[in-house]
């Protein structure tokens, strides 16, 4: 991971480029000049205390929020000036599953498949429902699903159109142990197919998956490192900056 001003010689392929990112809500500046980049195929794990600006960063990358200042590019497209190609390029898993509760699982995925223009719609829907162990409930309305089942369906929604970039906001939150196993197995299967940015409080998961590690505190990047940091060393750094969560 490096500053976007570096590595402009074409030797590497940057999928995400962030330079001087700032965001203000009212009088509160939430992001204070973040700059980082991520190569295609990388996996960035972002840690930090609640309110640090992690989810805000993710939402700017997802074009759900507009930056106050700075430049953000995803897959070569500026998220402010050219948002539609960015939206076709990304998949987002967040606390909001973005599902229609009065539609069935199949109807939800069919809606999103049509929106993204998925060619092999029915085959792709069937494949994902089977992989996420939801086939037996495909014709039940989502309102009857447990929280964990809704999150699994949200994962199917996010990867349905085979996005280049997957944005994960606490993806393991609210999942039962079986659902965690399903998610981790799926991530292992598709690891080489995407570039990932994951916000998490779970050090073990973040270190296991991350090729790049970052801690954000009070809207600033206070730690950056490539993969290879052992759990104990990173936990010590984590404790310096995160005071309201346990070290997992």
Secondary structure as UniProt FT lines:
FT   TURN            4..5
FT   STRAND          14..25
FT   TURN            26..27
FT   STRAND          28..39
FT   TURN            40..41
FT   STRAND          43..47
FT   TURN            50..51
FT   HELIX           54..61
FT   TURN            62..63
FT   STRAND          69..74
FT   TURN            75..76
FT   STRAND          77..78
FT   TURN            79..81
FT   HELIX           83..89
FT   STRAND          90..93
FT   TURN            101..102
FT   HELIX           105..116
FT   TURN            119..120
FT   HELIX           121..131
FT   TURN            132..133
FT   HELIX           135..137
FT   TURN            138..139
FT   HELIX           142..144
FT   HELIX           147..159
FT   TURN            160..161
FT   STRAND          165..169
FT   TURN            171..174
FT   HELIX           177..190
FT   HELIX           191..193
FT   STRAND          195..199
FT   HELIX           203..209
FT   STRAND          212..217
FT   TURN            218..219
FT   STRAND          220..226
FT   HELIX           231..241
//
